[in-house]
Amino acid sequence: MRAYARLLGLGVLIAACSDGGSPAQSVPGSITAAAGTDQVAEAGTVLPESLAVLVRTSEGGPLAGVTVSWSVATGGGSVSPATAVTGSNGIARAGRTLGPGAGPQTASATVAGLPAVTFGAVALIQGAMTLGDRSLGPLTDTVLGTLREIGPGEQPLKVIVMNHLNEPVPGVTVTWSASGGGSVSMTSDVTDAGGESIVEYTFGLEARDGYFASASVTGLVGSPVLFNMRAHPATPVALAKSGGDGLVVQTGGQVVHTVTTYDSYGNGAHGVTIAWALGSGGGSITPAQNVTADGGRAEATRTLGTGTGEQTVSATAAALPGTPSVQFTTIAATTVVRVANNAFISSGVAVQTGDSVAWQWQPGAASHNITFAAAAGAPADEPNRTSGAVWRTFPVAGSFAYQCTNHSGMTGTVTVGP
């Protein structure tokens, strides 16, 4: 009987093995963070507490022997080891080394078939996370002026360093630089008790945009802070012609005269009143008065009188030192001939007795002259020149041939009717 019972038990055991082998293995039901979340440390260092996850069965008990994969999600750095196996308590751990930059950084832990667990941390540099602009605009001054903090309305360049709690951080070294022609008062500064670094900026000689400065703390969020500034002209002191002088225009036509007012550094300076007045030749000038705009420019339109020859207009800036005044001269002619390279355009013109013809050298023209053939009433010749304009009046009827003796075939004719 005993022998039979032992044989029966052995049969049952054999049957059990043949139906499934070893006992069934539990499947992971969840993974959660167990330790190491929301830590704060200096960038590039190992977090003081390791990252840990707890893996449970679907019934809620800890599960041993589960492989957990670790990886960096954002911010750089590393997690070690890359994989870890849960112990009898269901926990797996890894060490986290932060990346080199400040700000939020994350790592993740994953188990096959389950959502990943994310671990957040904050990296600081010199105890700080962000660098921000604290200057109040606009950042402008006159040429060679300095943005400084000496009184109401004065404004230097200013940045603030903050930690992850938006608290100012003193004692952080800020590097400053300038480009575009200006300069900063310091290239290195340490934040004060309010977390601020303040420098003065001095503009160059040119009135323009394009003056730049930057403040940086390598690795901080928001670094570098960039400043784009503008220098205005200094006080205007001079007046000059800048367009519309020495032109040749047909009688009764129009020409635009332009002046520019300058500061002592050659920058066009606005806000100067210009008085325009007719000189010789009659006609009209509009407007009689205006004010120089940005760039120091002002213009007026001259309508020529009915006569030929030189006609003048003056522009005066009474508010500038010495009350400077400039004069524009326009040649009024019945007909205008353009002097180009190797050609008179038009080469044949017809006018009446007493009319005038003007010759205007074109930009880039070679050296040309006007030499008239011998004839009663022919006007005076014009020697070699490369620019400008000349005019001749024809008091008697006839046909007057001329040429440029420098260039064969460069000829023209003025036919004067009675």
C-alpha positions as a printed Julia matrix, in Angstrom:
418×3 Matrix{Float64}:
  0.0     0.0     0.0
  2.77    2.5     0.89
  4.58    1.73   -2.31
  1.4     2.36   -4.28
  0.88    5.78   -2.64
  4.41    6.87   -3.46
  3.92    5.88   -7.09
  0.62    7.77   -7.22
  2.27   11.01   -5.87
  5.08   10.73   -8.4
  2.51   10.41  -11.18
  0.74   13.55  -10.08
  4.05   15.49  -10.0
  4.99   14.28  -13.47
  1.58   15.29  -14.8
  1.94   18.74  -13.3
  5.31   19.33  -14.96
  4.08   18.19  -18.3
  1.18   20.71  -18.16
  3.2    23.91  -17.69
  6.7    23.58  -16.37
  7.72   26.13  -13.69
  5.19   28.3   -11.77
  3.77   31.35  -13.73
  5.92   34.63  -13.68
  4.13   37.87  -12.56
  3.8    40.69  -15.17
  4.71   44.35  -14.24
  1.55   46.31  -13.6
  2.93   49.79  -12.82
  6.08   51.88  -12.48
  6.29   55.01  -10.33
  8.97   57.37   -9.04
 10.2    56.34   -5.62
 12.94   58.94   -4.99
 15.11   61.61   -6.62
 12.5    63.94   -8.15
 12.69   67.76   -8.26
 16.31   68.09   -7.17
 18.42   71.26   -7.56
 22.19   71.18   -8.1
 25.03   72.91   -9.93
 25.21   72.16  -13.64
 27.62   69.36  -14.54
 27.46   67.73  -11.08
 25.89   64.47   -9.83
 22.53   64.89   -8.12
 22.87   64.25   -4.37
 20.07   61.67   -4.38
 19.86   58.8    -6.86
 16.82   58.37   -9.07
 14.6    55.45   -8.03
 11.5    53.75   -9.39
  9.18   51.19   -7.83
  7.78   48.44  -10.05
  4.64   46.67   -8.84
  2.58   43.73   -9.97
 -0.93   44.25  -11.21
 -2.05   43.3    -7.7
  0.07   46.1    -6.2
  2.92   44.17   -4.69
  6.62   44.94   -5.38
  8.07   42.99   -8.29
 11.69   41.86   -8.35
 13.82   41.03  -11.36
 12.38   43.62  -13.75
 14.79   45.44  -16.11
 14.47   49.24  -16.02
 16.02   51.36  -18.81
 17.36   54.81  -17.9
 18.03   57.71  -20.32
 18.52   61.48  -20.53
 15.46   63.29  -21.9
 16.47   66.98  -21.92
 19.41   69.09  -20.8
 22.26   66.72  -21.57
 24.44   65.04  -19.02
 24.09   61.32  -18.3
 22.31   58.6   -16.3
 24.22   55.57  -14.99
 23.72   52.67  -15.3
 21.77   52.55  -18.56
 19.76   49.59  -17.18
 19.08   48.36  -13.67
 17.11   45.39  -12.29
 14.56   45.77   -9.49
 15.42   44.16   -6.18
 13.15   42.22   -3.84
 11.51   45.51   -2.84
 10.67   46.29   -6.5
 13.06   49.27   -6.61
 15.73   50.08   -9.23
 18.13   53.04   -8.96
 20.43   55.16  -11.14
 22.71   58.16  -10.68
 22.04   61.39  -12.64
 24.8    63.77  -13.78
 23.38   67.1   -14.93
 24.26   68.7   -18.28
 26.4    71.85  -18.59
 23.59   74.4   -18.99
 21.34   75.97  -16.37
 17.6    75.38  -16.26
 15.19   72.44  -16.16
 16.62   69.04  -17.14
 14.85   65.68  -17.3
 15.63   61.98  -17.34
 13.31   59.01  -17.86
 12.9    55.45  -16.64
 11.05   52.87  -18.74
  9.85   49.29  -18.4
  8.6    47.48  -21.46
  4.86   47.79  -21.85
  4.45   50.63  -19.31
  4.44   54.46  -19.61
  7.79   56.1   -18.88
  8.48   57.87  -15.59
 10.08   61.34  -15.9
 12.4    62.86  -13.3
 12.77   66.62  -13.31
 15.74   68.56  -11.93
 17.02   72.13  -12.05
 20.62   72.92  -12.9
 22.19   76.14  -11.6
 25.4    77.99  -12.51
 26.93   80.0    -9.68
 23.59   79.43   -7.95
 21.69   81.08  -10.82
 19.39   79.95  -13.61
 18.44   82.95  -15.78
 19.94   86.16  -17.14
 17.5    88.93  -18.14
 17.42   92.5   -19.47
 16.65   95.17  -16.86
 17.33   98.26  -18.99
 14.58  100.76  -19.69
 14.36  102.01  -23.28
 15.0   103.73  -25.45
 18.76  103.28  -25.31
 19.8   106.38  -27.25
 22.08  109.38  -26.88
 24.01  111.8   -29.08
 27.27  110.78  -30.75
 30.06  110.35  -28.19
 27.36  110.43  -25.5
 27.37  107.95  -22.6
 24.43  105.97  -21.22
 24.96  106.28  -17.49
 23.01  106.21  -14.22
 23.45  109.66  -12.73
 19.97  111.1   -12.55
 16.36  111.03  -13.75
 16.06  110.03  -17.38
 19.57  108.58  -17.52
 19.73  104.91  -18.44
 22.74  102.57  -18.39
 22.83   98.98  -19.6
 21.53   96.64  -16.92
 20.9    92.89  -16.52
 19.62   90.78  -13.63
 20.57   87.24  -12.58
 17.85   85.07  -10.97
 17.64   81.57   -9.53
 14.92   78.95  -10.11
 12.74   80.63   -7.47
 12.91   84.01   -9.28
 15.14   85.38   -6.54
 18.06   87.68   -7.43
 21.48   86.1    -7.13
 24.43   88.27   -6.02
 28.07   87.52   -6.71
 27.68   86.15  -10.27
 30.33   87.23  -12.79
 28.82   88.82  -15.93
 30.9    89.33  -19.09
 30.18   92.5   -21.12
 31.24   93.36  -24.67
 30.56   96.09  -27.26
 30.56   96.18  -31.06
 29.56   98.52  -33.87
 31.78  101.4   -32.82
 30.92  102.0   -29.16
 32.42  100.81  -25.86
 31.37   99.55  -22.42
 32.81  100.82  -19.14
 33.64   97.29  -17.91
 34.17   93.97  -19.62
 33.54   92.0   -16.41
 31.28   92.77  -13.47
 29.82   90.94  -10.45
 26.1    91.15   -9.67
 25.2    93.28   -6.66
 22.9    92.45   -3.75
 19.92   92.88   -6.04
 21.34   90.44   -8.6
 22.06   93.26  -11.09
 25.08   94.08  -13.2
 25.24   97.65  -14.54
 27.65   99.18  -17.07
 27.88  102.46  -18.96
 27.95  102.57  -22.76
 29.66  105.27  -24.86
 28.69  105.83  -28.51
 31.07  106.45  -31.4
 31.22  109.37  -33.85
 28.54  108.23  -36.31
 24.85  109.04  -35.86
 23.07  105.79  -36.74
 21.59  102.5   -35.59
 23.87   99.52  -35.26
 25.59  100.13  -31.93
 25.58   96.84  -30.02
 26.45   95.48  -26.59
 25.99   92.1   -24.94
 25.98   90.67  -21.42
 26.6    86.98  -20.89
 26.97   84.28  -18.26
 27.8    81.09  -20.09
 25.13   78.47  -19.61
 22.41   80.62  -18.06
 18.97   80.66  -19.65
 18.61   83.92  -21.62
 22.35   84.42  -22.09
 23.58   86.42  -23.89
 21.39   89.5   -23.47
 21.78   91.68  -26.59
 21.33   95.47  -26.77
 20.77   97.37  -30.06
 21.21  101.12  -29.68
 21.09  104.33  -31.7
 23.21  107.48  -31.62
 21.65  110.81  -32.6
 23.56  113.7   -34.2
 25.11  116.34  -32.0
 24.1   120.02  -32.22
 23.98  121.19  -35.88
 26.67  123.7   -36.75
 27.1   123.75  -40.56
 25.11  124.08  -43.81
 26.08  122.66  -47.21
 24.6   122.13  -50.67
 23.79  118.45  -51.26
 21.91  118.38  -54.58
 20.53  120.4   -57.46
 23.4   122.8   -58.09
 25.02  123.56  -61.46
 22.26  121.9   -63.47
 21.13  122.77  -66.98
 17.36  123.12  -67.41
 15.24  124.38  -70.23
 13.82  127.86  -69.8
 10.75  127.85  -67.54
 11.53  124.36  -66.24
 12.0   123.22  -62.64
 14.9   122.04  -60.52
 15.02  120.73  -56.94
 17.66  122.26  -54.66
 18.74  120.31  -51.55
 20.74  121.35  -48.48
 21.99  119.37  -45.48
 22.8   120.63  -42.0
 25.62  118.86  -40.15
 26.95  118.52  -36.63
 30.64  119.03  -35.95
 31.34  115.33  -36.68
 29.83  115.35  -40.17
 26.49  113.76  -39.26
 23.36  115.14  -40.87
 21.47  116.97  -38.1
 17.74  117.7   -38.28
 15.53  120.43  -36.9
 17.16  123.48  -38.52
 14.99  126.14  -40.19
 16.04  126.95  -43.79
 15.0   130.17  -45.55
 14.93  129.97  -49.37
 15.15  133.11  -51.5
 15.31  133.91  -55.24
 18.44  135.53  -56.56
 18.76  136.31  -60.25
 16.55  135.14  -63.11
 13.06  135.51  -61.7
 10.65  132.61  -61.45
  9.69  131.2   -58.02
 10.92  129.05  -55.11
  8.64  126.77  -53.02
  8.51  126.64  -50.06
  9.98  129.87  -48.82
 10.89  128.2   -45.53
 11.11  124.66  -44.15
 12.94  122.58  -41.52
 15.61  119.92  -42.07
 14.31  116.39  -41.54
 16.09  113.23  -40.38
 19.49  113.15  -42.01
 19.59  116.95  -41.94
 18.05  117.38  -45.42
 15.7   120.05  -46.68
 14.69  120.78  -50.27
 12.85  123.37  -52.31
 11.63  123.48  -55.92
 12.8   126.3   -58.19
 10.7   127.2   -61.21
 13.0   129.03  -63.62
 12.22  132.42  -65.09
 11.65  132.98  -68.81
 15.15  134.25  -69.54
 18.23  132.25  -70.42
 21.57  132.02  -68.66
 22.42  131.68  -64.99
 19.61  131.85  -62.43
 20.3   131.7   -58.69
 18.65  130.76  -55.38
 20.03  131.1   -51.84
 19.4   128.95  -48.74
 20.15  130.39  -45.29
 20.23  128.81  -41.8
 19.93  131.8   -39.48
 19.98  129.69  -36.3
 23.4   128.16  -36.97
 26.63  129.82  -35.85
 27.62  132.54  -38.3
 24.26  132.38  -40.15
 25.64  130.28  -43.05
 24.16  130.71  -46.52
 24.71  128.81  -49.78
 23.86  129.73  -53.39
 22.56  127.44  -56.13
 23.15  128.25  -59.79
 21.06  126.84  -62.63
 21.7   127.41  -66.33
 18.46  128.1   -68.21
 18.7   127.34  -71.92
 16.38  127.09  -74.89
 17.9   123.74  -75.86
 20.12  121.27  -74.0
 22.71  119.04  -75.7
 24.16  116.13  -73.71
 27.9   115.53  -74.04
 28.47  111.77  -73.81
 31.45  109.62  -74.72
 32.2   110.31  -78.42
 28.8   111.87  -79.2
 26.77  115.06  -78.88
 23.11  114.2   -78.14
 21.28  115.61  -80.07
 23.93  116.49  -82.61
 21.67  118.79  -84.65
 19.48  121.41  -82.91
 17.5   124.39  -84.19
 16.84  127.62  -82.27
 15.83  131.21  -82.92
 17.94  134.35  -82.9
 18.74  135.33  -79.31
 18.15  131.81  -77.94
 20.75  129.9   -75.98
 22.02  126.33  -76.2
 23.57  124.5   -73.23
 25.97  121.55  -73.31
 25.95  119.27  -70.27
 28.72  116.73  -69.71
 27.32  113.35  -68.6
 28.66  111.38  -65.63
 31.69  109.31  -66.63
 32.32  111.24  -69.82
 35.86  111.49  -71.16
 37.55  114.82  -71.78
 35.66  116.64  -74.55
 35.78  120.16  -76.0
 33.47  122.29  -78.19
 35.31  123.86  -81.11
 33.24  125.93  -83.59
 34.03  126.18  -87.28
 35.0   129.69  -88.36
 31.82  131.64  -89.21
 30.42  135.12  -88.62
 28.57  135.15  -85.3
 30.02  131.84  -84.05
 30.26  131.77  -80.24
 33.43  131.15  -78.25
 34.88  127.68  -78.05
 34.88  125.62  -74.84
 38.17  123.92  -73.84
 38.48  120.33  -72.64
 36.44  119.36  -69.58
 34.87  116.21  -68.11
 31.91  117.54  -66.1
 29.54  120.42  -65.57
 27.72  122.5   -68.16
 28.26  125.55  -70.38
 25.9   127.66  -72.46
 26.14  129.94  -75.49
 23.74  132.55  -76.87
 23.3   132.87  -80.66
 22.54  136.51  -81.58
 22.56  136.09  -85.38
 20.99  133.64  -87.81
 23.1   131.0   -89.52
 24.38  127.45  -89.31
 27.15  126.87  -86.79
 29.08  123.62  -86.97
 31.21  122.39  -84.09
 33.24  119.34  -83.07
 35.27  117.75  -80.3
 38.79  117.82  -81.65
 39.76  114.91  -79.37
 37.45  112.42  -81.1
 37.0   112.02  -84.85
 33.37  112.11  -85.94
 32.12  113.75  -82.72
 30.34  116.67  -84.4
 27.24  118.8   -84.12
 25.37  121.75  -85.67
 23.28  124.58  -84.27
 20.91  126.09  -86.83
 19.69  129.56  -85.84
 16.6   130.93  -87.54
 15.83  134.63  -87.96
